[in-house]
Amino acid sequence: MRIGCERGDITEARVDAVVNAANSGLRGGGGVDGAIHRRGGPAILAECERLRAGDLPDGLPTGRAVATTAGDLPARWVIHTVGPVYARREDRSALLASAYRESLRLADELGARTVAFPAVSAGIYGWPLADAARIAVATVREVAEAGTAVTEVRFVLFGDDVLAAFETALG
């Protein structure tokens, strides 16, 4: 698997699946989540509402992932995952790793070969950038070593500080 990072707008990524750093309600919000819903259009929210009305009445649990159409995005699917809110007094790194692992597992199920990730939990959820990048890169590498049909993962990052943290983590 090829793993890289770039500064850019994830809503413009030409990949099979774009990962959304979603909230558990799956109804859009701020940051990456809001941008994906705005650019992708109402089809994404409509599928999220169907998921909430069916299998996910209480929302998507932290560390899990579900897929919807990508609507008007250049991708085919949006994989929504909920990262944990950072807490100094509680190690939630396993939940953050699970968000990446479950997204890639779902990408495999969908037949996606190229996947774009944001920096899950590194925005409003407060995860320190260097640690978020380390967990993200290590988890993607572990999945690649264990075996996946995904051939490319791109971390598409909005700011220079986030890009620098991921470049460092990638070595």
N, C-alpha and C positions, 0 to 999 in steps of 0.2 A: 504494500500500500504506500502511495505517495502522500506525505503529510506536509503541509505548508501553511503559511500565514500571509495575509496581505491586508493593507489598509483599504477599506471600501465600505460600500453600502450593501449589506447582505440581501436586501430586496432586489438587487440587480444581479445577483450571482446566477450564472448559467450552469446549474448543476441539476442532478435528478431530484435531490431533496435538500430543502433548507430547514435547518433546525431553528425553532422558535423558543426563546427563553420565556416561556409562558408563565402566567399565574395559574393557580389551581382552578380558578373559575372558568378558564378558557374563553374569556369574553373580551380579549384585547386589553390594552392598558397603555402604559408608557414605554419608553425605550424601544428595544427591538420588537417586543410584542405589539406595541401600537403601530410601529412602522410596517410590520408585516401585514397586519389587518388592514391598515389604510391602503397600502399599495396593492395588496392582493384582492381587495374588494369584498363584497358581501358574501360570496360563496364560501369563504373560509369560516366566517362567523356562523353561517347557516349550518355547516357541518359540525362545528363545535357545539352549537345548541342541540343538535340531534344527539351527539354523544352525551351531553349533560342530561337530556331527557331519557336516555336509555341506560347504558352501562355505567355512567359516571354521574349519578345524581348528586353526589357530594363533592364533585370536582375531581381533578386529576391529582393523585397523591405525589408528594415530593419524591423525586428520583425515578419516576415512571415516564412513559412516553406514549403518545397516540399520534395517528396521522390523519390529515385531511387533504383535500385538494389544495393546490397552490393558487387557485383562482387566476388572477391576472399577473401573477409573478412569472418570470421566465422558467422557474423550476416546475417539476411535475407534482411534487408533494411538499407539504409542510409537516414536519415532525415536531409536535409540541412536546416540550419537556419542562418539568418544574424543578428548578434547582432550589437548594435550601437557602434560607436566610443565614448569613454568617453570625456565629455566636462565639464570643471569646471563651466562655465557660463550658462549652459543649462541643466536642469534636463531631462535626457533621460532614467530614470529608468523604465518608463512604456514600452518603446521599448524593454528593456532587459527582462522584465517580459513577454512581448508578445512572444519573441523568445522561451522561455521555454513553455509557455501556448500553443502556436500554434504547437510546436513539439509534445506535449502530445496529443493534439486534433487529429493530423495527425496519431499518433501511434494508437489511438483508431480506426480511420477509416481503418487503415491497418490490425487491429487485433493483433497488437503487444502487448505482455503482459510484456515483460522485455525490458527496455530501458537504454542505457548508455549515459550519457552526459559528455562533457568536461566542462571546466569553460568558458562559452561563454563570449566573450568580455574582458576577463581578461589577454589576451596575448598582441599581437601587438596593439589591440584596446585600451589598456591603462586603463581599468577599475580597480580601486583599489580593491585588492583581498578580503578584508573583506566585502566590500559593494557588490561586485559581488556574493560572496558566500551567503550573507544574502538574496539578491534578488532571487537567484536561489532556495535556500531551501524554502523560504517563498512561492514562486510561485508554486513549486511542491506540497507543503503541501496544498495550496489553491485548486489546481486542484484535489488532492486526496479527500479533504473534499466535493467538489462539485460533485464528482462522475466520475470515469474513470474505464475502464476495465484493465488498466495497473496495474500490481500487484507488480512490482519492478522497482525502479529507482536507478541506481548506478551512482555516479559521479566518473568517472575514470580520475584521475588527474596525471599529469606528474611529478610535483616537490613537494618536501617536504613542501615548503612554501604555495603552493596552497592547498595541503592536509590539512595542519594545519588550514587554513582559513575555509575550509568546515567542518572540525571536530568541530570547534568552533561554526559555524552557526547551525550545527545539534544538538548541545547541548549535 
